[in-house]
Amino acid sequence: MYIKKILLALLALGLIGMAFFAYYVYDAVFVPNTKFNNDVATLFIRSEDNFSDVKEMLEPLLIDMESFEAVAERKKYIGNVKAGKYIIKKGMTNNDIVNTLRVFNEPIRISFNNQERLENLAGRLSRQIEPDSVALVTAFKDEEFLNASGFNLNTAIGMYIPNSYEVFWNISAESFRDRMFKEYNNFWSGDRNEKAKAIGLTRDQVMSLAAIVQKETAKVDERKRVAGVYMNRINKKMRLEADPTVIYALKKKKNNFDLVIKRVLNKDLKINSPYNTYLNLGVPPGPIMMPDISSVDAVLNYERHEYIFFCADVQNFGYHKFAKTLVQHNRNAAEYRKWINNQGIRR
């Protein structure tokens, strides 16, 4: 009888212990463990981060770090941390959090435009994805890649079509570059290639001319007309004589792309540079900036007209006055010079 009571007592204690253990497991795995008030919290886990780094990020977000670590160990996450962007939702359990960190790397949307150089593009992107600007520039300028893809250091900026793209935050610099090359080829598939051939320009030439058009006018509805002026000049074997190319040449010579030049002077037109279209026939050796899609399409679908010249319209700011003759253009240019002199703009 005495032994029986002992056995019953041990059984009862075992059941109680199992109940406590079951409660502990349930509490650790299935009870909400977040303490932030927002609906979600975002974690950016870097490629070099380990579990200690993840814990440090989670520390201000969780009620009980010890229980989270126990579940992470049980689910073999501690030695298998994955880089990326992860969304932790309010009220998530440890089980939910670990599963999220193991599987649900969230893509992000990035965008870029109006960059003059690969270095500027890299700087813009490094604020949106994990790779830093040095890694991005190195990938962009990789000689083997450029040779294989048909680009060079002058034309490479034209490979990056300004738009919004969905990528993973932790994408490598090389993978991002390769993705942009694929997007570039998709962009040029179909009728854009045929239109370029029809107007007698290569892809690179279209991109170079589109960059000039975009620099000349911010008005999208005017770009086809401006493109038509330059195409008329090309077809007549005239120099483009585009001021933005001179400004780019000056910046490149001084290695200062933060330089602000509001007025091109006569002496500037003599700068010895392949980008100076006052001295050199045809389009520059590469884009003077990253042209957007509207500018590229403006060149491919340029307006057919007889204009050879254009000048800023001081009565309709942002737009231009177009001329078919030099006499008419000189009148427009004199009006513009008078206005700019009255503004006190010397450089």
VENWO-V852436 format. One record per backbone hydrogen bond with DSSP energy under -0.5 kcal/mol. NH is the residue of the N-H (numbers start at 1). CO is the residue of the C=O. E is the energy in kcal/mol with one decimal. If there is no record, write none. Layout:
BEGIN
((NH & CO & E) (NH & CO & E))
END
This chain:
BEGIN
((5 & 1 & -2.0) (6 & 2 & -1.9) (7 & 3 & -2.4) (8 & 4 & -2.4) (9 & 5 & -2.5) (10 & 6 & -2.7) (11 & 7 & -2.4) (12 & 8 & -2.4) (13 & 9 & -2.7) (14 & 10 & -2.4) (15 & 11 & -2.5) (16 & 12 & -2.6) (17 & 13 & -2.8) (18 & 14 & -2.8) (19 & 15 & -2.4) (20 & 16 & -2.7) (21 & 17 & -2.7) (22 & 18 & -3.0) (23 & 19 & -2.6) (24 & 20 & -2.6) (25 & 21 & -2.8) (26 & 22 & -2.7) (27 & 23 & -3.2) (28 & 24 & -2.7) (29 & 25 & -2.4) (30 & 26 & -3.0) (31 & 26 & -0.6) (31 & 27 & -0.8) (33 & 92 & -2.8) (35 & 61 & -2.7) (36 & 61 & -0.6) (41 & 88 & -2.7) (43 & 86 & -2.9) (45 & 43 & -0.7) (45 & 84 & -2.9) (46 & 44 & -0.6) (49 & 46 & -1.3) (54 & 50 & -1.9) (55 & 51 & -2.6) (56 & 52 & -1.9) (57 & 53 & -1.9) (58 & 54 & -2.2) (59 & 55 & -1.8) (61 & 58 & -2.2) (62 & 58 & -1.5) (63 & 33 & -1.5) (68 & 64 & -1.3) (69 & 65 & -2.5) (70 & 66 & -1.9) (71 & 67 & -2.1) (72 & 68 & -2.8) (73 & 69 & -2.2) (74 & 70 & -2.1) (75 & 71 & -2.2) (76 & 73 & -1.4) (77 & 72 & -3.0) (78 & 72 & -0.8) (80 & 77 & -2.2) (84 & 45 & -2.5) (86 & 43 & -2.8) (86 & 84 & -0.5) (88 & 41 & -3.2) (88 & 86 & -0.6) (89 & 87 & -0.6) (90 & 39 & -3.0) (92 & 89 & -1.8) (94 & 31 & -0.6) (95 & 29 & -1.6) (97 & 93 & -2.6) (98 & 94 & -2.6) (99 & 95 & -2.3) (100 & 96 & -2.4) (101 & 97 & -2.5) (102 & 98 & -1.5) (103 & 99 & -1.7) (104 & 100 & -1.6) (105 & 103 & -1.5) (106 & 85 & -3.3) (106 & 104 & -0.7) (108 & 167 & -3.6) (110 & 108 & -0.5) (110 & 165 & -2.9) (112 & 163 & -1.0) (114 & 290 & -0.7) (121 & 117 & -2.1) (122 & 118 & -2.6) (123 & 119 & -2.1) (124 & 120 & -2.2) (125 & 121 & -2.5) (126 & 122 & -2.5) (127 & 123 & -0.6) (127 & 124 & -0.8) (128 & 125 & -2.6) (129 & 125 & -2.2) (130 & 169 & -3.0) (131 & 171 & -0.6) (136 & 132 & -2.1) (137 & 133 & -2.8) (138 & 134 & -2.3) (139 & 135 & -2.0) (140 & 136 & -2.8) (141 & 137 & -2.3) (142 & 139 & -0.9) (146 & 142 & -2.5) (147 & 143 & -2.5) (148 & 144 & -2.1) (149 & 145 & -2.1) (150 & 146 & -0.9) (151 & 146 & -2.3) (156 & 152 & -2.1) (158 & 155 & -1.8) (159 & 156 & -2.1) (160 & 157 & -1.2) (161 & 159 & -1.0) (162 & 160 & -0.6) (162 & 291 & -0.6) (163 & 112 & -0.5) (165 & 110 & -2.4) (167 & 108 & -2.4) (167 & 165 & -0.6) (169 & 106 & -0.6) (171 & 168 & -2.0) (176 & 172 & -2.5) (177 & 173 & -2.3) (178 & 174 & -2.5) (179 & 175 & -2.2) (180 & 176 & -2.2) (181 & 177 & -1.9) (182 & 178 & -1.9) (183 & 179 & -2.3) (184 & 180 & -2.4) (185 & 181 & -2.2) (186 & 182 & -2.2) (187 & 183 & -2.5) (188 & 184 & -1.9) (189 & 185 & -0.7) (189 & 186 & -0.7) (192 & 189 & -0.7) (193 & 188 & -0.8) (193 & 190 & -0.7) (194 & 190 & -1.0) (195 & 191 & -2.7) (196 & 192 & -2.2) (197 & 193 & -2.0) (198 & 194 & -2.2) (199 & 195 & -1.5) (200 & 197 & -1.1) (201 & 196 & -2.4) (206 & 202 & -2.3) (207 & 203 & -2.4) (208 & 204 & -2.3) (209 & 205 & -2.5) (210 & 206 & -2.8) (211 & 207 & -1.9) (212 & 208 & -1.4) (213 & 209 & -2.5) (214 & 210 & -2.4) (215 & 211 & -1.9) (216 & 212 & -2.2) (217 & 213 & -1.8) (220 & 218 & -0.8) (222 & 219 & -1.7) (223 & 219 & -0.7) (223 & 220 & -0.9) (226 & 222 & -2.1) (227 & 223 & -2.7) (228 & 224 & -1.8) (229 & 225 & -1.6) (230 & 226 & -1.8) (231 & 227 & -2.4) (232 & 228 & -2.2) (233 & 229 & -2.0) (234 & 230 & -2.6) (235 & 231 & -2.7) (236 & 232 & -1.4) (237 & 234 & -1.5) (238 & 233 & -3.2) (241 & 277 & -1.8) (243 & 241 & -0.6) (245 & 242 & -1.2) (246 & 242 & -1.0) (246 & 243 & -0.7) (247 & 243 & -2.2) (248 & 244 & -2.1) (249 & 245 & -2.1) (250 & 246 & -2.3) (251 & 247 & -2.4) (252 & 248 & -2.7) (253 & 249 & -2.4) (254 & 250 & -2.1) (255 & 251 & -0.8) (256 & 251 & -2.2) (259 & 256 & -1.0) (261 & 259 & -0.6) (262 & 260 & -0.5) (262 & 347 & -1.3) (263 & 347 & -1.3) (265 & 263 & -0.5) (268 & 265 & -0.9) (269 & 265 & -0.9) (269 & 266 & -0.8) (270 & 267 & -1.2) (271 & 268 & -1.8) (273 & 271 & -1.2) (276 & 273 & -1.7) (277 & 275 & -1.0) (279 & 276 & -1.2) (280 & 276 & -2.0) (290 & 115 & -2.1) (291 & 289 & -0.9) (296 & 292 & -2.0) (297 & 293 & -2.8) (298 & 294 & -1.5) (299 & 295 & -1.7) (300 & 296 & -2.2) (301 & 297 & -1.6) (302 & 299 & -1.3) (303 & 224 & -1.9) (305 & 303 & -0.7) (308 & 323 & -2.4) (309 & 323 & -2.2) (311 & 321 & -2.2) (313 & 319 & -2.4) (314 & 312 & -0.7) (316 & 313 & -0.5) (319 & 316 & -2.1) (321 & 311 & -3.5) (323 & 309 & -2.3) (329 & 325 & -2.1) (330 & 326 & -2.7) (331 & 327 & -1.5) (332 & 328 & -1.8) (333 & 329 & -3.0) (334 & 330 & -2.3) (335 & 331 & -1.9) (336 & 332 & -1.9) (337 & 333 & -2.8) (338 & 334 & -2.3) (339 & 335 & -1.8) (340 & 336 & -2.7) (341 & 337 & -2.3) (342 & 338 & -1.9) (343 & 339 & -1.2) (344 & 341 & -1.3) (345 & 340 & -1.8) (346 & 344 & -0.8))
END
